[in-house]
Amino acid sequence: MSKITGTKALNSSEISSFCRQMSLLLRAGIAPQDGVDILLEDTPDKSAQKILTSLAQVLHSGEKFHVALEMSGVFPEYVVHMVNIGEESGNMDVVMESLADYYDREENIESSIKSAVSYPLIMVFMMLIVVLVLITKVLPIFEQVFAQLGTSMTGFAQSLLNLGNALNRYSIVMVMILVLFAACFFYFTKAVSGRENFRKLLKAFGPTKKLMSDIETERFASGMVLTLSSGMDTYEGLSLVKKLVSDDAMKEKIEECRNLLLDGDSFPEALQKSGLFSSFYSQMISVGFRSGSMDQAMKQVSERIESGTRKRIYALISVLEPTLVIILSLIVGMILLSVILPLMGIMTSIG
């Protein structure tokens, strides 16, 4: 089964949109093949038309919906597996809606991380540009002023001027460095592998380590909401959700939770003992477990963690913004004062 030529894997937003539309059509009693035909008629996008045409061809040949999704090559293995479970259990509309909710949350996580990454990188890039302009273009003008007054720049200002002269001589190197910086920015914000590598850096960085841990916990909770709402048992659900998380420590906790279930612990007990959830969230799951609405309890936990994570990201950005502005202001101020103060002293002595 090969991927459709000229198409790329769908992102979280596209998967969510597709699953949401299919859920509505399935709830209306429309069969998957007819639903895909309807979406194909209403889709102006050429790439989407190509994917939907492929799905329609497979479905009309008599294959099941999950087989069509797998043959398209643009849907994650998780989606294919969950749709297969939905077909076998007879509640595919519920599964599709749950998938849409899950990938909505994934999109929110990705958007939040992108915001947290983009702003500092843009600010640092601007700081570099401002400082480079000052030491390569502005300081030479002051040097001429000092020369006309019969003196020269000294100390910190002279060191910066020497640096600026060196940068002017090797301007091509500076251009290459700026291009490299811009390439890194696009790599970390646009490329899938770049975002994953940047997440690894954030996990190793003290101030953001807890934040990234909460994001992985929210991803785990969202995945469990989907598996529980589809009627899957917790042991099998843990095995499937383990494939969704990227953090090795989280994977180990999930495996420990599965082992605790085999040893006879209840699901809420296993969650707490393995360290997947805090005592508070484990108690929420325990209440849902006793009342027979564990999927709803897990959904509340997921939403709480997502809300807390988003607030923490916005708080981090709100701290970074004034901090970077202050740093930039101090750097610019130091450069200008190192020139202006001696100049004022000279002008005073002349006066």
Buried (B, 14 or more C-beta within 10 A) or exposed (E): EEEBEEBEEBEBBBBBBBBBBBBBBBEEEBEBBBBBBBBBEEBEEEBBBBBBBBBBBBBEEEBBBBBBBBBBBBBBEBBBBBBBBBBEEEBBBBBBBBBBBBBBBBBBBBBBBBBBBBBBBEBBBEBBEBBBEBBBEBBEEBBEEBEEEEEEBEEEBBEBBEBBBEBEEEEEEBEEBBEEEEEBBEBBBEEEEBBEEBBEEBBEEEEBEEBBBBBBBBBBBBBBBBBBBBBBEBEEBBBBBBBBBBBEEBBEBBBBBBEBBEEEBBBBBBBBBBBBBBEEBBBBBBBBBEEEBBBBBBBBBBBBBBEBBBEBBEEBBEEBEEEBEEEBEEBBEEBBEBBEEBBEEBEEEEE
